[in-house]
Amino acid sequence: MELNRRFSPMSLLLLSINGMVGSAWLFAPLYAAKIAGSAAIIAWLIGGAATALIALTFAELSVLLPVAGGTSQIPQLSHGTFTSFTLSWVAWLSALTMAPIEVQATLQYASTYFPSLTHLANGVPVLTGIGFCWATALMLSLCFINIASFKGLIRFNFILFIFKMGVIALTVAMLIKVNFHPSNFAGITATTLTPAGWQTILAAVASGGIAFAFTGFKHGVELAGEAKKLAFSIPLAIVGSVVCCLVLYLGLQIAFIGALQPSALANGWQHLSFAGDVGPFAGLAAGLGLIWLLKILYLDAAVSPLGCGLIWVTSTARILYAMGKIGYVPGLFARLSQKKFPVYAIFANFAVGMFLFLPLPGWQAMVSFLVSAMVISYAMGPIGLLCLRLELPDQERLFRLPAAKIICLLAFYFCNLLSYWTGWETMYKLAIAIGVGFVLFAVACLRGKVQASQVGMKSILWIAPYLGGLTLISYLGAFGGKEIIPFGWDFLVIAIFSIIIMYLAVSTRSTKMVETFANYRLLEEAPTW
């Protein structure tokens, strides 16, 4: 039984945008400004441009191979089981945390009015017993909305989209109208004239919530197996969502910086603080006496994260569903309900996700981990595209990316830069998580759960140098590392590293791609909703 093709171009676009606009808009403008000051605007442009390049590679791949859980299935086609498992493991770990984090963000904001939901542990808001019960109820609600009715999911998503976009537009307009200080932008030029200034801009991209804000574009990849009008809907959802959200976030960042009282910047951007900054925009609204806007913002602070969490429940289930179809996890997770929803995968993610409500580091630290993990899974976009271009040169492509070699190399380079910019503190934790995944894969091989003929072990010739090299460069680099590789030179080091790894990855591609691709194309014959 296969998934239905049920998502129209517009519904897929709205799902992707809704999946991007969650807790990021509530926190990222503050954290980005604290890191890069008014130059955070440049950081948003860099983050949006880098994500758009990466998204373009997935646009062609997902139209050519429109299957559920593309993060797992594309590397399976291009390099075999070992590569597919590695990237699926990383993508699943990062995506799995999204819904719980958005639910926790909702409860954290709600604790303003209901203090019994959270308590402080080492300065970090942690759920109480009552809060955990509410978290369970909210997580279950997201699951049931996903499986109860496709039409209900689409309608609920549309209502959330209209409400969220309306609140953001209203917030930007009111902050600019009521209290806007052009002098707050005076430091942009000075920041861009020094290496240290550029280092803060790039750190804001990775650790200030900017790269995190654009992660939702992958919903179009994971849901491609259920999309209609592939040549239009998938590029629209994947690339269009990035462009739309870049405009939204630029407006929010400009309004946030302009609305700050100059006195709040007296001690520098790094020490920026004001009353109510636990919810930055709500704090600004309260300080300006916009009580009616404050109430709307507190309502949206609950609605936006839940809307984003709803979409992540949808797409994360497709990753686990794909892993079940390939054989990395029990086949139970690849089973579908009568309405053709991956119910077992949805509730398995719920069960694992509930453990993530244990005391966690702050929002910003968690965002850095997610970005570092997510962009490693992004690396398969440019690599997979080049592999399929070489092995299937005559295959009809409804969407064909121009200047593919240049764009793929740039996209892969940006993936590696984003990982590096998250810093050594994040990279070493990710390396440990990936190591756990390798142990699980080895156990699966020893138990005969993975067929030796499909492992594609020659891909270790690029996977091992890639992951090991990223970790080593981070350790030696200027973003929390030993600074043996100084800032500036690290760009050149990563550029050379990216060229070598891309060459190795393409050279070790599967030689059975034509045969495997024919089997994958059969998945497109799933019935239309």
Secondary structure, 3 states (H helix, E strand, C coil): CCCCECECHHHHHHHHHHHHCCCHHHHHHHHHHHHHHHHHHHHHHHHHHHHHHHHHHHHHHHHHCCCCCHHHHHHHHHHCHHHHHHHHHHHHHHHHCHHHHHHHHHHHHHCCCCHHHEEEECCEEEECHHHHHHHHHHHHHHHHHHHHCHHHHHHHHHHHHHHHHHHHHHHHHHHHHHCCCHHHHCCHHHHHCCHHHHHHHHHHHHHCCHHHHCHHHHHHHHCHHHECCHHHHHHHHHHHHHHHHHHHHHHHHHHHHHHCCHHHHCCCHHHCCCCCCCCHHHHHHHHCCCHHHHHHHHHHHHHHHHHHHHHHHHHHHHHHHHHHHHCCCCHHHHCCCCCCCCHHHHHHHHHHHHHHHCCCCCHHHHHHHHHHHHHHHHCHHHHHHHHHHHHCCCCCCCCCCCCHHHHHHHHHHHHHHHHHHCCHHHHHHHHHHHHHHHHHHHHHHHCCCCCHHHCCHHHHHHHHHHHHHHHHHHHHCCCCCCCCCCCCHHHHHHHHHHHHHHHHHHHCCCCCHHHHHHHHHHHHHCCEC
